[in-house]
Amino acid sequence: MQVVPIFTDEVAQAGGWHGQSLAQAFARRGWQALMVSLDSCHLSIANQQVLIHIPGLTQPAPMAFVRGVAAGTTQQIITRMNLLHTLQRQGMVIYNSARAIETTVDKGLTSQLLAEQGVATPVTWVCEHRHIAHALMQQVLDTGKTLVIKPLFGSQGKGVRLIESRQQFALPQDPFVDGVYYLQEKIECGPYQHDYRVFVVRGEPIAVMQRQGDSWLHNVARGARCSACDEQDVADIGVRAAQAVNIAYAGVDVMRDKHGKLWVIEVNSIPAWRGLQSITSFDIADVLVNDLLQLADA
């Protein structure tokens, strides 16, 4: 049986729910999944040859699935992403590609690409200096609007908070800011107190769900309730967002404002789908594995 690496930050948990779902889908197609963390891999250069050593892999694999990249220092993250780039140059199909992951993990770059491709995304500012951030915040508050501040690199709603008054400027440096302020105008949803997740695989919206949280955040990881959604305009903007960032598969977060207009909030290159699976009749891991096998022509 041929082996396919699944790069995950949950090796100790045997890949977690998502890793196990993928492993089962690979097994149904005659492949054995190898759970491995990128930080356990290493590179060697000798005699003009570059080799990537993947623990547990005894022969080259045609493809690998990236399910997670562990947090680390800037140097560590660059090293791990360079491993993926090197594997790609050597012919391994990486899913999602290293470039797609780098693009979407940077919310600022994602916002730029969405805007450049004409996909509606909230008014956004990115800056490093606190006094500039405070001036921008004040300008927005003066118009009667509310701001959302997020970690530039982050997921599952961690570190996301509202800026509603000048008194919040005096708070200590937010540890999630990490030297860069990523600010967006809050989308006023009116009667639409929910958001959407569109799961796109190679230009097809394979599943769409509505998420309803108990606060203004609607992350499944924070307990949001999931229900199926058949709104075509939601699916369509999700597809356009995935195309704008040039990604094989993605989880696209969408909101509808009080006037009914749709806005793309984020594009996720390593999206969770456990909540989506709960309201979907087919196995999402099967779709992902089929797509990767087709890309690798394996």
Salt bridges, closest charged atoms under 4 A:
GLU102 OE2 - HIS85 NE2 2.97
GLU102 OE1 - ARG99 NH1 3.76
ASP174 OD2 - ARG161 NE 2.66
GLU185 OE1 - LYS145 NZ 3.49
ASP195 OD2 - ARG211 NH2 2.96
ASP214 OD1 - ARG225 NH1 3.02
GLU231 OE1 - ARG256 NH2 2.75
ASP233 OD2 - ARG256 NH1 3.10
ASP253 OD1 - ARG197 NE 2.62
ASP253 OD1 - ARG211 NH2 3.15
GLU266 OE2 - LYS150 NZ 3.72
ASP283 OD2 - ARG28 NH2 3.29
ASP286 OD1 - ARG28 NH2 2.83
ASP286 OD1 - ARG29 NH1 2.94
ASP291 OD1 - ARG202 NE 2.57
